[in-house]
Amino acid sequence: MSDLYVVTGGAGFIGSHVAEALLARGDRVRIIDNFSTGRRGNLATFRDDVDLVEGDIRSYERAHKAVQGADYVIHLAALPSVPRSVQDPLTTNEVNVTGTLNILSASRDAGVRRVVFASSSSVYGASPDLPKRESLRPAPISPYGVSKLAAEQYCMAFNAVYDLEAVALRYFNVFGPRQDPQSQYSGVVALFLRLGAEGKPPTIFGDGNQTRDFTYVTNVATATLSAAASSTAVGRVINIACGQPHSVNELLAAVQAVVGKPVTPVYLAPREGDIEHSYADVSVARELLGYRPLVALDEGIRRTFDSAVDPSRED
Ligand SMILES: NC(=O)c1ccc[n+]([C@@H]2O[C@H](COP(=O)([O-])OP(=O)(O)OC[C@H]3O[C@@H](n4cnc5c(N)ncnc54)[C@H](O)[C@@H]3O)[C@@H](O)[C@H]2O)c1
């Protein structure tokens, strides 16, 4: 029988792509999600092919039930927003830290082979060192970044103490189809594309020269599956990104090119907890996962735009 993968947060943006990639290669998938930021529509094309557990990872019992019989757990469920964590650090901690501890404990108790955890570039904080290498000392400056670092450390501790195989992937600014363009916490690419298409001005916090390593979701899903399989990835923390800095103003220009009309932004003061520059060294991912970011920024923006216009063109 094929392996059973539990995808926590599988109704979310990245989780739905990971679930779909697993199904496409013939694996069995169970999703646990409480639909707090995820959407039923994200499951629409494969709902009948997955086992769905509706529940909250803040409950150990729910987590335990969800991982029973699993070979692998891909742990993506989280409150994935810096501004939200600044407004409500306690809830971010409960979901991102206690929730991860529940998933790790339940995975250990259920004899799961490996847990792959979605960490974040935000653990690097405001450190001026570029590119961000895994060997840099983490120094998060938002409650969200702290929660991701704590969860990462729990993964490594479970690997050391209980021999539970664990890998933490530090994703950098993921974008692509199904990223919620309506949420106030949305990723910047989804927001710019929506506002650009509607002819409304996007807000840029700061002067727009801040850089990010925008990473198309298919690159991330592929790397996540590799992390579940690679024997050398166990106990490692690995950057997943494109390895290229792009400014928010450059991103806006790329969005204008696909929507085919001018998009004039409103510039406001920088937000608390936001980081000025960030891009990754992806050589560890290349070496341990055989990772190659196959879809670059412009191509990813084009695919995201096309899928918003016509969802059947999503890949
Ligand atoms: N999108 C990015 O750019 C990015 C960057 C770095 C790291 N990450 C991490 O990747 C993961 C997925 O992010 P995403 O962008 O797909 O976000 P998302 O909000 O689309 O997905 C998160 C999913 O987790 C579910 N969830 C939240 N709280 C839950 C709970 N208590 N119990 C059960 N399910 C719960 C949500 O309903 C949602 O479906 C997160 O862990 C996030 O921190 C994302």
PDBQT file of the ligand as one rigid body, heavy atoms in Angstrom, charges set to zero:
ROOT
HETATM    1  N1  LIG A 401       3.107  31.810   2.736  1.00  0.00    +0.000 N 
HETATM    2  C1  LIG A 401       4.353  32.121   3.042  1.00  0.00    +0.000 C 
HETATM    3  O1  LIG A 401       4.964  32.996   2.410  1.00  0.00    +0.000 OA
HETATM    4  C2  LIG A 401       5.088  31.399   4.147  1.00  0.00    +0.000 A 
HETATM    5  C3  LIG A 401       6.421  31.772   4.411  1.00  0.00    +0.000 A 
HETATM    6  C4  LIG A 401       7.094  31.131   5.443  1.00  0.00    +0.000 A 
HETATM    7  C5  LIG A 401       6.487  30.128   6.154  1.00  0.00    +0.000 A 
HETATM    8  N2  LIG A 401       5.183  29.800   5.889  1.00  0.00    +0.000 N 
HETATM    9  C6  LIG A 401       4.565  28.745   6.689  1.00  0.00    +0.000 C 
HETATM   10  O2  LIG A 401       3.964  27.791   5.830  1.00  0.00    +0.000 OA
HETATM   11  C7  LIG A 401       2.792  27.257   6.445  1.00  0.00    +0.000 C 
HETATM   12  C8  LIG A 401       1.594  27.370   5.515  1.00  0.00    +0.000 C 
HETATM   13  O3  LIG A 401       1.375  28.751   5.238  1.00  0.00    +0.000 OA
HETATM   14  P1  LIG A 401       0.284  29.254   4.184  1.00  0.00    +0.000 P 
HETATM   15  O4  LIG A 401       0.829  30.466   3.552  1.00  0.00    +0.000 OA
HETATM   16  O5  LIG A 401      -0.178  28.109   3.353  1.00  0.00    +0.000 OA
HETATM   17  O6  LIG A 401      -0.855  29.741   5.187  1.00  0.00    +0.000 OA
HETATM   18  P2  LIG A 401      -2.427  29.391   5.235  1.00  0.00    +0.000 P 
HETATM   19  O7  LIG A 401      -3.009  30.317   6.250  1.00  0.00    +0.000 OA
HETATM   20  O8  LIG A 401      -3.006  29.401   3.866  1.00  0.00    +0.000 OA
HETATM   21  O9  LIG A 401      -2.403  27.904   5.780  1.00  0.00    +0.000 OA
HETATM   22  C9  LIG A 401      -2.386  27.581   7.151  1.00  0.00    +0.000 C 
HETATM   23  C10 LIG A 401      -3.443  26.513   7.369  1.00  0.00    +0.000 C 
HETATM   24  O10 LIG A 401      -3.398  26.119   8.752  1.00  0.00    +0.000 OA
HETATM   25  C11 LIG A 401      -4.749  26.012   9.222  1.00  0.00    +0.000 C 
HETATM   26  N3  LIG A 401      -4.739  26.240  10.671  1.00  0.00    +0.000 N 
HETATM   27  C12 LIG A 401      -4.462  27.402  11.314  1.00  0.00    +0.000 A 
HETATM   28  N4  LIG A 401      -4.576  27.232  12.636  1.00  0.00    +0.000 NA
HETATM   29  C13 LIG A 401      -4.943  25.930  12.831  1.00  0.00    +0.000 A 
HETATM   30  C14 LIG A 401      -5.223  25.162  13.969  1.00  0.00    +0.000 A 
HETATM   31  N5  LIG A 401      -5.155  25.699  15.206  1.00  0.00    +0.000 N 
HETATM   32  N6  LIG A 401      -5.568  23.863  13.813  1.00  0.00    +0.000 NA
HETATM   33  C15 LIG A 401      -5.665  23.310  12.563  1.00  0.00    +0.000 A 
HETATM   34  N7  LIG A 401      -5.399  23.997  11.443  1.00  0.00    +0.000 NA
HETATM   35  C16 LIG A 401      -5.041  25.289  11.564  1.00  0.00    +0.000 A 
HETATM   36  C17 LIG A 401      -5.487  27.114   8.478  1.00  0.00    +0.000 C 
HETATM   37  O11 LIG A 401      -6.896  26.948   8.462  1.00  0.00    +0.000 OA
HETATM   38  C18 LIG A 401      -4.872  27.017   7.099  1.00  0.00    +0.000 C 
HETATM   39  O12 LIG A 401      -5.548  26.094   6.284  1.00  0.00    +0.000 OA
HETATM   40  C19 LIG A 401       2.620  28.001   7.766  1.00  0.00    +0.000 C 
HETATM   41  O13 LIG A 401       3.182  27.217   8.796  1.00  0.00    +0.000 OA
HETATM   42  C20 LIG A 401       3.440  29.260   7.565  1.00  0.00    +0.000 C 
HETATM   43  O14 LIG A 401       3.901  29.778   8.790  1.00  0.00    +0.000 OA
HETATM   44  C21 LIG A 401       4.472  30.410   4.897  1.00  0.00    +0.000 A 
ENDROOT
TORSDOF 0
